Amino acid sequence: MEKHFLIELDYFDPEIQEAFLYDEKLDQIIAELKTTNRVVSISISEEQAVMWIVMKASSESDLEFVLDSLKLPEVSSYDFYLLDYHVSINTYESYSLN
């Protein structure tokens, strides 16, 4: 059964001011994530250089295998959390993700 996970990815040193380097790294990460065909959504804080990714996987070990196999440039760390529910703000409906 497929599960949904939220991954918090600290992907770049926010102290680096060269915008072209930042944009290049961001583009590389997004391109690499697309290759998995498991990404549901991506949210990004450019100021903090943090990316929140909702990704599908069959288990935690499957998710870790996928994340560890990605060629992510200079990633400092990631954490992940199992998601249980989704609530639609527009309709106030909720449903189980797993």
CYANA upper distance limits for C-alpha pairs under 8 A (distance plus 0.5 A):
  1 MET  CA     58 SER  CA      6.32
  1 MET  CA     98 ASN  CA      7.94
  2 GLU  CA     56 LYS  CA      6.74
  2 GLU  CA     57 ALA  CA      6.00
  2 GLU  CA     58 SER  CA      5.05
  2 GLU  CA     59 SER  CA      8.07
  2 GLU  CA     98 ASN  CA      7.19
  3 LYS  CA     56 LYS  CA      6.02
  3 LYS  CA     57 ALA  CA      5.92
  3 LYS  CA     58 SER  CA      6.16
  3 LYS  CA     59 SER  CA      7.34
  3 LYS  CA     82 LEU  CA      7.95
  3 LYS  CA     83 LEU  CA      8.18
  3 LYS  CA     97 LEU  CA      7.30
  3 LYS  CA     98 ASN  CA      5.56
  4 HIS  CA     54 VAL  CA      7.09
  4 HIS  CA     55 MET  CA      6.18
  4 HIS  CA     56 LYS  CA      5.12
  4 HIS  CA     57 ALA  CA      7.00
  4 HIS  CA     82 LEU  CA      6.69
  4 HIS  CA     83 LEU  CA      6.03
  4 HIS  CA     84 ASP  CA      8.09
  4 HIS  CA     97 LEU  CA      6.93
  4 HIS  CA     98 ASN  CA      7.27
  5 PHE  CA     53 ILE  CA      8.43
  5 PHE  CA     54 VAL  CA      6.05
  5 PHE  CA     55 MET  CA      5.86
  5 PHE  CA     56 LYS  CA      6.78
  5 PHE  CA     57 ALA  CA      7.96
  5 PHE  CA     80 PHE  CA      6.87
  5 PHE  CA     81 TYR  CA      5.93
  5 PHE  CA     82 LEU  CA      5.02
  5 PHE  CA     83 LEU  CA      5.86
  6 LEU  CA     52 TRP  CA      7.11
  6 LEU  CA     53 ILE  CA      6.08
  6 LEU  CA     54 VAL  CA      5.11
  6 LEU  CA     55 MET  CA      7.03
  6 LEU  CA     80 PHE  CA      5.89
  6 LEU  CA     81 TYR  CA      5.64
  6 LEU  CA     82 LEU  CA      6.91
  6 LEU  CA     83 LEU  CA      7.07
  7 ILE  CA     51 MET  CA      8.36
  7 ILE  CA     52 TRP  CA      6.04
  7 ILE  CA     53 ILE  CA      5.50
  7 ILE  CA     54 VAL  CA      6.85
  7 ILE  CA     55 MET  CA      7.96
  7 ILE  CA     78 TYR  CA      7.15
  7 ILE  CA     79 ASP  CA      6.18
  7 ILE  CA     80 PHE  CA      4.72
  7 ILE  CA     81 TYR  CA      7.02
  8 GLU  CA     50 VAL  CA      7.38
  8 GLU  CA     51 MET  CA      6.34
  8 GLU  CA     52 TRP  CA      5.21
  8 GLU  CA     53 ILE  CA      7.10
  8 GLU  CA     78 TYR  CA      5.94
  8 GLU  CA     79 ASP  CA      5.78
  8 GLU  CA     80 PHE  CA      6.61
  9 LEU  CA     50 VAL  CA      6.11
  9 LEU  CA     51 MET  CA      5.53
  9 LEU  CA     52 TRP  CA      6.79
  9 LEU  CA     53 ILE  CA      8.24
  9 LEU  CA     75 VAL  CA      8.10
  9 LEU  CA     77 SER  CA      6.64
  9 LEU  CA     78 TYR  CA      4.93
  9 LEU  CA     79 ASP  CA      7.28
 10 ASP  CA     49 ALA  CA      6.60
 10 ASP  CA     50 VAL  CA      5.13
 10 ASP  CA     51 MET  CA      7.00
 10 ASP  CA     75 VAL  CA      6.84
 10 ASP  CA     76 SER  CA      6.30
 10 ASP  CA     77 SER  CA      5.97
 10 ASP  CA     78 TYR  CA      6.64
 11 TYR  CA     49 ALA  CA      6.47
 11 TYR  CA     50 VAL  CA      6.60
 11 TYR  CA     51 MET  CA      7.68
 11 TYR  CA     73 PRO  CA      8.17
 11 TYR  CA     74 GLU  CA      7.26
 11 TYR  CA     75 VAL  CA      5.02
 11 TYR  CA     76 SER  CA      6.53
 11 TYR  CA     77 SER  CA      7.72
 12 PHE  CA     22 TYR  CA      7.91
 12 PHE  CA     25 LYS  CA      8.23
 12 PHE  CA     49 ALA  CA      6.00
 12 PHE  CA     50 VAL  CA      8.22
 12 PHE  CA     74 GLU  CA      7.20
 12 PHE  CA     75 VAL  CA      6.87
 12 PHE  CA     76 SER  CA      7.66
 13 ASP  CA     49 ALA  CA      7.33
 14 PRO  CA     47 GLU  CA      7.21
 14 PRO  CA     48 GLN  CA      6.47
 14 PRO  CA     49 ALA  CA      6.23
 16 ILE  CA     22 TYR  CA      8.24
 17 GLN  CA     22 TYR  CA      8.44
 18 GLU  CA     22 TYR  CA      7.04
 19 ALA  CA     23 ASP  CA      6.58
 20 PHE  CA     24 GLU  CA      6.47
 21 LEU  CA     25 LYS  CA      6.67
 22 TYR  CA     26 LEU  CA      6.69
 23 ASP  CA     27 ASP  CA      6.59
 24 GLU  CA     28 GLN  CA      6.73
 25 LYS  CA     29 ILE  CA      6.73
 25 LYS  CA     73 PRO  CA      7.24
 26 LEU  CA     30 ILE  CA      6.76
 27 ASP  CA     31 ALA  CA      6.58
 28 GLN  CA     32 GLU  CA      6.62
 28 GLN  CA     72 LEU  CA      7.95
 28 GLN  CA     73 PRO  CA      8.21
 29 ILE  CA     33 LEU  CA      6.64
 29 ILE  CA     71 LYS  CA      8.49
 29 ILE  CA     72 LEU  CA      6.34
 29 ILE  CA     73 PRO  CA      7.87
 30 ILE  CA     34 LYS  CA      6.71
 31 ALA  CA     35 THR  CA      7.24
 32 GLU  CA     36 THR  CA      7.92
 32 GLU  CA     70 LEU  CA      7.06
 32 GLU  CA     71 LYS  CA      7.34
 32 GLU  CA     72 LEU  CA      7.77
 33 LEU  CA     37 ASN  CA      8.18
 33 LEU  CA     39 VAL  CA      7.41
 33 LEU  CA     70 LEU  CA      8.08
 34 LYS  CA     38 ARG  CA      8.23
 34 LYS  CA     39 VAL  CA      7.40
 36 THR  CA     66 VAL  CA      8.12
 38 ARG  CA     55 MET  CA      5.91
 38 ARG  CA     56 LYS  CA      5.64
 38 ARG  CA     57 ALA  CA      7.69
 39 VAL  CA     53 ILE  CA      7.52
 39 VAL  CA     54 VAL  CA      6.51
 39 VAL  CA     55 MET  CA      4.90
 39 VAL  CA     56 LYS  CA      6.98
 40 VAL  CA     53 ILE  CA      8.00
 40 VAL  CA     54 VAL  CA      5.79
 40 VAL  CA     55 MET  CA      5.95
 40 VAL  CA     56 LYS  CA      7.66
 41 SER  CA     53 ILE  CA      6.26
 41 SER  CA     54 VAL  CA      5.70
 41 SER  CA     55 MET  CA      7.76
 42 ILE  CA     51 MET  CA      7.35
 42 ILE  CA     52 TRP  CA      6.20
 42 ILE  CA     53 ILE  CA      5.02
 42 ILE  CA     54 VAL  CA      6.99
 43 SER  CA     51 MET  CA      6.23
 43 SER  CA     52 TRP  CA      5.57
 43 SER  CA     53 ILE  CA      6.95
 44 ILE  CA     49 ALA  CA      7.89
 44 ILE  CA     50 VAL  CA      6.48
 44 ILE  CA     51 MET  CA      4.98
 44 ILE  CA     52 TRP  CA      6.81
 45 SER  CA     49 ALA  CA      6.13
 45 SER  CA     50 VAL  CA      5.78
 45 SER  CA     51 MET  CA      6.80
 46 GLU  CA     50 VAL  CA      7.31
 56 LYS  CA     63 LEU  CA      8.32
 57 ALA  CA     62 ASP  CA      6.55
 57 ALA  CA     63 LEU  CA      5.94
 58 SER  CA     62 ASP  CA      6.59
 58 SER  CA     63 LEU  CA      7.92
 59 SER  CA     63 LEU  CA      6.74
 60 GLU  CA     64 GLU  CA      6.64
 61 SER  CA     65 PHE  CA      6.57
 62 ASP  CA     66 VAL  CA      6.81
 63 LEU  CA     67 LEU  CA      6.65
 64 GLU  CA     68 ASP  CA      6.37
 65 PHE  CA     69 SER  CA      6.61
 66 VAL  CA     70 LEU  CA      7.03
 83 LEU  CA     97 LEU  CA      7.40
 83 LEU  CA     98 ASN  CA      8.27
 84 ASP  CA     96 SER  CA      6.25
 84 ASP  CA     97 LEU  CA      5.88
 84 ASP  CA     98 ASN  CA      6.61
 85 TYR  CA     94 SER  CA      7.14
 85 TYR  CA     95 TYR  CA      6.11
 85 TYR  CA     96 SER  CA      5.01
 85 TYR  CA     97 LEU  CA      5.82
 85 TYR  CA     98 ASN  CA      8.38
 86 HIS  CA     94 SER  CA      5.92
 86 HIS  CA     95 TYR  CA      6.05
 86 HIS  CA     96 SER  CA      6.96
 86 HIS  CA     97 LEU  CA      7.12
 87 VAL  CA     92 TYR  CA      6.69
 87 VAL  CA     93 GLU  CA      6.15
 87 VAL  CA     94 SER  CA      4.69
 87 VAL  CA     95 TYR  CA      7.21
 88 SER  CA     92 TYR  CA      5.58
 88 SER  CA     93 GLU  CA      5.86
 88 SER  CA     94 SER  CA      6.73
 89 ILE  CA     93 GLU  CA      8.16
